[in-house]
Amino acid sequence: MRKGAKAAIVGTVFAVMVGGAGYGAYNVVTAISGDEGGSGPAGAVTKKSGPLSKDEVKDSSSKFFTAWEKAEPAEAGGYTNFPEAAEKLLTAYGTDAHITHVKIKTHTVIGTTVSFAVDATVSYDGKSKPLAYDSELKVVRGASTGAPLVDWQPSVIHPDLRRDDTLFTGEASSPPIEAVDRSGVVLTKEKFPSLGPILDELRAKYGDTAGGTPGVELAIRRADDNAPDKTLVTLAKGRAGKLRTTLSATAQGAAEKAVKEYDESSVVAVKPSTGEVLAVANHRADGFNAAFQGTLAPGSTMKIITSAMLIDNGVASMSSPAPCPQTATWQSQTFHNLTSMKPNPGATLANSFARSCNTAFVKLVDGTEAHPLTDASLTTEAQEHFGLGQNNWKTGIASFDGKVPASAGPDRAANAIGQGQVQMSPLNMASVTATAITGAFRQPVIVSRKVDDRQLATARGLSPNTVAQLRSMMRLTATSGTAAQVMAGLGGDIGAKTGSAEVDGQSKSNSWFTGYRNDIAAAAMTQEGGHGGDAAGPIVADVLRTGG
């Protein structure tokens, strides 16, 4: 049971209520003494229509702000298209969250969108702190009368509020932690912004057992009980417990810097000999930890697992013929290579892997007469040898274990080249690379299992013969294949695999890249980043240069 002051649930915005739409049904019940929003007298009303004027937008938002400042939630709610929900949240804003002395200043009015700044005070148990943040709202016409109304969303009151979240001020739900890296360096979200949400998760999970005591704070408590609170203001600091992570401050710093160069990017680095996560960084507008929880097709980086399947099942070896035609058809679907790729009828599996030839792999997906493959062969390889797709990873924070479903029809071939129904995260692909070069599956962890004695996932791993061939093919890719330009200048034992995944509705493919250098393996993904070497590749290379 979470601790802390009880808070009213943030008003729900029903799915049918998009802008002013859907409000009319609500209005029939509530508008006994007035028009929607409670701003007009009873009686017949002429419905307004057409685009909102600048004066209407300014006037309606100004009235809402004034009522909010005066701590009159019912009146403020009346200027929205969902009065009950707005009133409930604005009431909790003053009572449960203890926020007072609100002052609101409009920044800009662009069309029907009003951006504004809030300055207020949070007071609790004799302690007070300032609260300042920016937010925005939109003004719409109500469905019944067309009157200008604030389009109600919880994010109007605070940009980090989501549906059914709560605001509260009181004793924190868990004590603070001082997270440190593998060498004892303190990790903070100020120094490593990507770690902000991750540190919140670690605090929620390990705060009660790390030896600290809770403080007093204003926080957002998520509707999802598994999601950590988001602290907005700390009124009284608690005593932090110490939590050692597997991260490397050096690798983390490089990862943070690298992802900033490409929007919608994520990267993970692991130590293949132990499975320890050395770095995790995201540069995304939504703040989502896609590095650990992303669920996207990995493109041709999947060919590491597909190659292992071919080798383990006796279908091919790295020196076996694997011709690369311009097209290949599997069960009525035609697959293509990059338009710039020339056919190579004499290619080996290693050549086709290094060039990332899709058609070569599609032609092998059925196996041979002596060594046939099935719809489940790739799934079995992924689960039994690489530890993927069984929903049993316990990394220390929320993570995705990969998905490689047994697929019939054209998806069987698509899965083999990292499209179809296959889904991965950068964490999964960094782990795949670590398994490929060591032969052992070591479930990635960001906190040692010794901290909480949790059970880690296991898998058979790979034979020395399979490992030797995968390493050779990845090295060939890094030195003379599609990853050569990105990996140039990196010394030591290196290898890589590029990938690009086409996504419906996107003008550019998602960029994927995974590689290793000595005892560090990394994988990155950039949404709409193009080819593997265009965006994800440089990110991985920058992390590999640190050496962990």
C-alpha positions in Angstrom: 0.0 0.0 0.0 1.4 3.3 -1.0 2.0 5.9 1.8 1.2 9.6 1.6 -1.8 11.9 1.8 -5.0 10.7 0.0 -5.7 12.7 -3.1 -8.7 13.1 -5.3 -8.6 11.4 -8.7 -7.8 13.6 -11.6 -11.0 14.2 -13.6 -11.5 11.6 -16.3 -11.8 12.8 -19.9 -14.0 10.2 -21.6 -12.9 8.9 -24.9 -16.0 10.3 -26.7 -15.1 13.8 -25.6 -12.7 15.1 -28.1 -12.7 18.9 -28.1 -16.3 20.0 -27.7 -17.6 16.7 -29.2 -19.7 14.5 -26.9 -20.4 17.3 -24.4 -24.0 17.6 -25.5 -25.0 14.3 -23.9 -23.5 15.5 -20.6 -25.2 18.9 -20.9 -28.7 17.3 -21.1 -28.2 16.1 -17.5 -26.4 19.0 -15.9 -27.7 22.1 -17.6 -30.9 22.5 -15.7 -30.1 26.1 -14.6 -27.7 27.1 -17.4 -25.9 26.5 -20.6 -22.9 24.1 -20.8 -20.1 25.3 -18.5 -22.7 27.0 -16.3 -22.0 30.4 -17.8 -25.3 31.4 -19.1 -28.9 31.8 -18.0 -31.6 29.1 -18.5 -33.7 29.2 -21.5 -33.3 29.0 -25.3 -29.8 29.7 -26.6 -28.7 30.4 -30.1 -25.9 28.0 -31.0 -22.7 29.8 -32.1 -20.6 28.4 -34.9 -17.6 29.1 -37.0 -14.0 29.6 -36.0 -13.3 31.1 -32.6 -12.2 34.7 -32.7 -9.1 35.9 -30.9 -11.3 37.8 -28.4 -13.3 34.6 -27.6 -10.2 32.6 -26.9 -8.7 35.3 -24.7 -11.9 36.0 -22.8 -12.8 32.4 -22.0 -9.2 31.5 -21.0 -8.9 34.7 -18.9 -12.1 33.9 -17.0 -10.9 30.4 -16.3 -7.5 31.7 -15.1 -9.1 34.2 -12.8 -11.4 31.6 -11.1 -8.4 29.3 -10.8 -6.4 32.0 -9.1 -9.2 32.9 -6.8 -9.4 29.2 -5.7 -13.0 28.9 -6.9 -13.0 25.4 -8.6 -16.7 25.3 -9.3 -16.6 28.6 -11.2 -13.4 27.6 -13.0 -14.9 24.3 -14.0 -17.9 26.1 -15.4 -15.6 27.7 -18.0 -14.6 24.2 -19.3 -16.5 21.6 -21.4 -16.4 19.1 -18.6 -17.2 21.0 -15.4 -17.4 18.2 -12.9 -13.9 16.8 -13.7 -12.3 20.2 -13.7 -13.9 21.1 -10.4 -12.7 17.9 -8.8 -9.1 18.4 -9.8 -9.0 22.1 -9.0 -10.5 21.3 -5.6 -7.8 18.7 -5.0 -5.2 21.2 -6.2 -5.9 23.4 -3.2 -6.9 20.8 -0.6 -5.0 17.6 -1.1 -2.0 19.2 -2.9 -2.0 22.2 -0.6 -1.2 24.6 -3.5 -2.1 28.3 -2.8 -1.4 31.9 -3.9 -1.8 31.0 -7.6 -0.8 33.5 -10.2 -1.1 32.8 -13.9 0.5 34.8 -16.7 -0.4 34.2 -20.3 2.6 33.7 -22.6 1.2 33.4 -26.1 -2.1 32.9 -27.9 -1.7 31.1 -31.1 -5.0 30.2 -32.8 -7.0 28.5 -30.1 -4.0 27.5 -28.0 -3.0 29.5 -25.0 0.3 28.9 -23.3 0.8 30.2 -19.8 3.0 30.2 -16.7 1.8 29.3 -13.2 3.5 30.6 -10.1 2.2 29.3 -6.7 3.2 28.2 -3.2 3.0 24.7 -1.7 2.5 24.7 2.0 2.3 21.7 4.4 2.9 21.2 8.1 4.6 24.6 8.5 6.8 24.2 5.5 6.4 26.2 2.2 8.1 26.1 -1.2 7.5 28.0 -4.5 6.0 26.1 -7.4 6.5 27.3 -11.0 5.8 25.6 -14.3 4.4 26.2 -17.8 1.3 24.6 -19.4 -1.2 25.2 -22.1 -4.8 24.9 -23.0 -7.1 24.9 -26.0 -10.4 26.7 -26.4 -13.2 24.9 -28.3 -16.9 25.5 -29.0 -19.2 23.6 -26.8 -21.3 21.1 -28.7 -24.7 22.4 -27.4 -24.4 26.2 -27.7 -21.1 26.7 -29.5 -19.9 28.9 -26.5 -16.1 29.2 -26.2 -14.9 26.8 -23.4 -11.6 25.5 -22.2 -11.1 22.0 -23.6 -10.7 20.1 -20.4 -7.6 17.8 -19.9 -5.8 17.1 -16.7 -2.6 18.4 -18.3 -4.1 21.9 -18.3 -3.5 22.0 -14.5 -0.1 20.5 -14.8 1.6 19.2 -18.0 2.7 16.0 -16.3 -0.8 15.0 -15.2 -2.4 12.1 -17.1 -5.8 10.6 -16.9 -6.8 9.5 -13.4 -3.5 10.6 -11.8 -3.6 12.2 -8.4 -1.9 15.3 -6.9 -0.9 15.1 -3.2 1.4 16.8 -0.7 2.5 14.8 2.3 5.0 12.1 3.4 6.6 10.6 0.3 5.5 7.2 -0.7 9.1 6.0 -0.5 12.4 7.3 0.9 14.8 8.9 -1.5 17.8 7.0 -2.8 21.4 7.9 -3.7 22.0 5.8 -6.7 25.7 5.2 -7.5 27.4 3.6 -10.5 29.6 0.6 -10.4 32.6 2.7 -9.1 30.6 4.7 -6.5 30.0 7.8 -8.6 26.7 9.4 -7.6 24.1 9.4 -10.5 21.7 12.3 -10.6 19.1 13.3 -13.2 20.7 16.8 -13.3 23.9 15.3 -14.6 22.3 12.4 -16.5 18.8 13.6 -17.7 17.9 10.2 -19.2 18.2 8.6 -15.8 15.4 10.8 -14.3 12.5 8.3 -14.9 14.8 5.4 -14.2 15.9 6.8 -10.8 12.3 7.4 -10.0 11.6 3.7 -10.7 14.6 2.6 -8.6 13.4 4.7 -5.8 9.9 3.3 -5.9 11.2 -0.3 -6.0 14.2 -0.1 -3.6 13.6 3.0 -1.5 12.0 1.1 1.4 14.9 -1.3 1.6 17.9 1.0 0.9 18.0 2.3 4.4 16.6 5.8 4.0 13.7 7.7 5.5 10.9 9.5 3.5 10.6 13.3 3.3 7.7 15.6 2.5 6.9 16.4 -1.1 4.3 17.5 -3.7 4.1 14.7 -6.2 2.0 13.2 -8.9 0.8 9.7 -8.0 0.1 7.7 -11.1 -3.1 5.9 -11.8 -1.0 2.8 -12.6 0.2 1.5 -9.2 3.3 0.1 -10.9 4.4 3.5 -12.1 6.6 5.6 -9.8 5.5 8.9 -8.3 6.8 12.0 -10.0 8.1 14.5 -7.4 7.3 18.1 -8.3 8.5 19.9 -5.1 10.4 18.7 -2.1 9.4 20.5 1.1 11.5 18.5 3.5 14.3 16.2 2.4 14.3 12.6 3.7 17.4 10.7 4.4 18.6 8.9 1.2 19.4 5.3 1.2 22.3 4.1 -1.0 21.7 1.9 -4.0 24.5 0.6 -6.1 23.7 0.1 -9.8 25.6 -1.7 -12.6 25.9 1.6 -14.6 29.2 3.2 -15.6 29.2 7.0 -15.3 31.6 7.1 -18.2 29.5 5.0 -20.6 26.3 6.8 -19.4 27.8 10.1 -20.1 28.7 9.1 -23.6 25.3 7.6 -24.2 23.5 10.7 -23.1 25.6 12.9 -25.4 25.2 10.5 -28.3 21.4 10.3 -28.3 21.1 14.0 -28.2 22.3 14.2 -31.7 19.2 12.3 -33.0 15.6 12.8 -32.1 13.6 9.8 -30.9 16.7 7.8 -30.1 17.5 5.2 -27.5 20.6 3.2 -26.6 21.7 0.5 -24.2 25.1 -0.9 -23.4 25.8 -4.1 -21.5 28.9 -6.0 -20.3 28.7 -9.3 -22.1 30.8 -11.2 -19.6 28.3 -10.4 -16.8 25.1 -9.1 -18.3 25.4 -5.8 -16.3 23.9 -2.8 -17.9 26.5 -0.1 -18.4 24.4 2.7 -19.9 20.8 3.4 -20.8 19.8 6.7 -22.5 16.8 8.1 -24.4 16.2 11.3 -26.3 12.5 11.3 -26.9 9.7 13.9 -26.8 7.5 11.6 -24.7 10.1 10.7 -22.1 9.4 7.0 -22.6 12.2 4.6 -21.7 12.1 3.0 -25.1 15.7 1.7 -24.5 14.2 -0.9 -22.1 10.6 -1.0 -23.0 10.4 -0.3 -26.7 8.4 -2.7 -28.9 9.5 -2.2 -32.5 10.6 -4.3 -35.4 14.4 -4.5 -35.2 15.1 -4.8 -38.9 18.2 -6.7 -40.1 19.8 -6.7 -36.6 17.4 -9.7 -36.2 19.6 -11.6 -38.7 22.0 -12.4 -35.8 19.3 -14.7 -34.4 18.2 -15.9 -37.8 21.8 -16.9 -38.6 22.1 -18.7 -35.4 18.9 -20.6 -36.2 20.3 -21.6 -39.6 23.6 -22.7 -38.1 22.1 -24.5 -35.1 19.7 -26.4 -37.3 22.3 -27.5 -39.9 20.7 -25.5 -42.7 23.8 -23.4 -43.4 27.2 -22.3 -42.2 28.9 -19.0 -42.7 30.7 -20.3 -45.8 27.6 -22.1 -47.3 26.1 -20.7 -50.4 23.5 -18.0 -49.7 22.8 -16.3 -53.1 21.5 -12.7 -53.0 19.0 -12.2 -55.8 17.2 -8.9 -56.4 13.9 -10.3 -55.2 12.7 -13.4 -53.3 9.1 -14.7 -53.0 7.8 -16.6 -49.9 4.2 -17.8 -49.9 3.0 -15.1 -52.4 4.8 -12.2 -50.8 7.8 -10.7 -52.7 10.7 -9.4 -50.7 13.3 -6.8 -51.9 16.7 -5.5 -51.0 17.8 -1.9 -50.8 17.6 -0.5 -54.3 21.3 0.2 -54.3 22.2 -3.5 -53.6 23.5 -5.4 -56.6 22.5 -9.1 -56.8 25.2 -11.6 -56.0 24.5 -15.2 -57.1 27.7 -16.5 -55.6 27.4 -15.0 -52.1 28.0 -17.0 -48.9 25.9 -16.6 -45.8 28.7 -14.4 -44.4 28.7 -12.2 -47.5 24.9 -11.8 -47.4 25.0 -11.1 -43.6 27.6 -8.4 -44.0 25.8 -6.8 -46.9 22.4 -7.3 -45.1 20.8 -9.1 -48.1 17.2 -9.7 -47.2 16.5 -12.1 -50.1 19.3 -14.5 -49.2 17.7 -15.0 -45.8 14.1 -15.3 -47.2 15.3 -18.1 -49.5 16.7 -20.0 -46.6 13.7 -19.7 -44.3 12.3 -23.0 -45.3 15.5 -24.9 -44.5 16.7 -27.8 -46.6 15.3 -31.2 -47.4 17.6 -32.7 -44.9 17.2 -30.0 -42.3 13.7 -28.4 -42.7 12.6 -25.5 -40.6 9.1 -24.8 -39.3 7.0 -21.7 -38.3 8.3 -22.1 -34.8 12.0 -22.6 -35.5 12.9 -18.9 -35.1 10.8 -18.7 -31.9 12.6 -21.7 -30.4 16.0 -20.2 -31.3 15.1 -16.9 -29.7 13.7 -18.4 -26.5 16.0 -21.3 -25.8 19.3 -19.8 -26.9 18.9 -16.0 -26.5 16.4 -15.9 -23.5 13.9 -13.8 -25.4 10.1 -13.7 -25.5 9.2 -15.5 -22.3 8.2 -12.5 -20.1 10.6 -13.4 -17.3 13.4 -10.8 -17.3 13.8 -9.1 -14.0 16.3 -6.3 -14.7 15.6 -4.1 -11.7 13.2 -1.8 -13.5 10.4 -2.3 -16.0 11.6 -3.9 -19.3 10.4 -5.7 -22.4 11.7 -9.2 -23.0 11.3 -9.2 -26.8 8.7 -10.9 -28.9 9.4 -13.6 -31.6 6.1 -15.3 -32.2 5.7 -18.5 -34.3 4.3 -17.1 -37.5 2.8 -18.8 -40.6 2.5 -17.4 -44.1 4.5 -14.4 -45.3 5.2 -13.3 -41.7 7.5 -16.3 -41.2 9.9 -14.9 -43.8 9.3 -11.3 -42.6 10.2 -12.3 -39.0 13.5 -13.7 -40.2 14.6 -10.3 -41.5 13.3 -8.4 -38.5 10.0 -7.3 -39.8 6.6 -9.0 -39.6 5.5 -9.7 -36.0 9.0 -9.5 -34.3 9.4 -6.8 -31.7 12.5 -5.8 -29.8 14.0 -3.0 -27.7 17.6 -1.8 -27.7 18.1 -3.7 -24.5 17.0 -6.9 -26.2 19.4 -6.4 -29.1 22.3 -5.5 -26.9 21.7 -8.8 -25.0 21.5 -10.7 -28.3 24.9 -9.3 -29.3 26.3 -10.2 -25.9 25.0 -13.8 -26.2 26.3 -14.1 -29.8 29.9 -13.2 -28.8 30.1 -15.1 -25.5 27.8 -18.1 -26.1 26.2 -17.5 -22.7 22.8 -15.8 -22.1 23.2 -13.6 -19.1 20.0 -11.7 -18.4 20.7 -8.0 -18.3 20.4 -6.3 -14.9 20.7 -2.7 -13.8 20.7 -3.6 -10.2 22.5 -6.8 -9.0 20.2 -9.7 -8.0 22.1 -9.8 -4.7 20.2 -6.7 -3.7 16.8 -8.4 -3.6 17.6 -12.1 -4.4 15.3 -12.0 -7.4 15.2 -14.9 -9.9 16.8 -14.1 -13.2 15.8 -15.6 -16.6 18.0 -18.4 -18.0 18.6 -19.9 -21.5 20.9 -22.5 -23.0 23.1 -20.1 -24.9 25.1 -21.1 -28.0 27.7 -23.7 -28.9 31.3 -22.6 -29.4 30.9 -23.4 -33.2 27.9 -21.1 -33.6 29.6 -18.3 -31.6 32.8 -18.5 -33.7 30.7 -18.1 -36.9 28.6 -15.3 -35.6 31.6 -13.4 -34.3 33.3 -13.8 -37.7 30.2 -12.6 -39.6 29.8 -9.6 -37.3 33.4 -8.7 -37.6 33.2 -8.9 -41.4 30.2 -6.5 -41.2 32.2 -4.1 -39.1 35.3 -4.1 -41.2 34.1 -4.4 -44.8 30.2 -4.6 -44.7 27.4 -2.2 -44.0 28.8 -1.1 -40.6 32.4 -0.5 -41.8 32.1 3.3 -42.1 30.6 3.7 -38.6 33.0 1.3 -36.9 36.1 2.7 -38.6 38.8 3.7 -36.1 37.6 1.4 -33.3 40.4 -0.9 -32.2 40.3 -4.2 -30.4 37.9 -7.0 -31.0 34.9 -5.5 -32.9 31.8 -6.6 -34.7 28.4 -5.2 -35.7 25.1 -5.6 -37.5 23.0 -2.8 -39.1 19.3 -2.7 -39.5 16.5 -0.6 -40.9 12.8 -1.4 -40.3 10.0 -0.1 -42.4 6.9 1.1 -40.6 3.6 1.8 -42.2 2.9 5.6 -42.3 6.5 6.6 -41.9 8.4 8.4 -44.7 11.7 6.9 -43.4 12.6 3.6 -41.8 13.6 3.2 -38.2 17.4 3.0 -37.8 18.9 0.1 -35.8 22.4 -0.8 -35.0 24.1 -3.2 -32.6 27.8 -3.8 -32.1 30.5 -4.8 -29.7 34.0 -3.9 -28.8 35.9 -6.1 -26.4 33.7 -6.5 -23.3 31.0 -4.0 -24.2 28.0 -4.5 -26.4 25.6 -1.8 -27.4 22.4 -1.4 -29.4 20.5 1.7 -30.5 17.3 2.6 -32.3 16.3 5.9 -33.9 12.7 6.2 -35.1 12.6 7.5 -38.6 16.4 7.6 -38.6 16.9 5.9 -42.0 19.5 3.2 -42.5 21.3 1.6 -39.6 24.5 3.5 -40.2 22.8 6.8 -40.5 21.7 7.5 -36.9 21.7 4.4 -34.6 25.2 3.4 -35.8 27.0 6.6 -34.7 25.3 6.4 -31.4 26.5 2.9 -30.7 30.0 3.7 -32.0 30.3 6.7 -29.5 29.3 4.4 -26.6 31.7 1.6 -27.7 34.6 4.1 -27.7 34.4 4.5 -24.0 35.3 0.9 -23.5 32.8 0.7 -20.6 
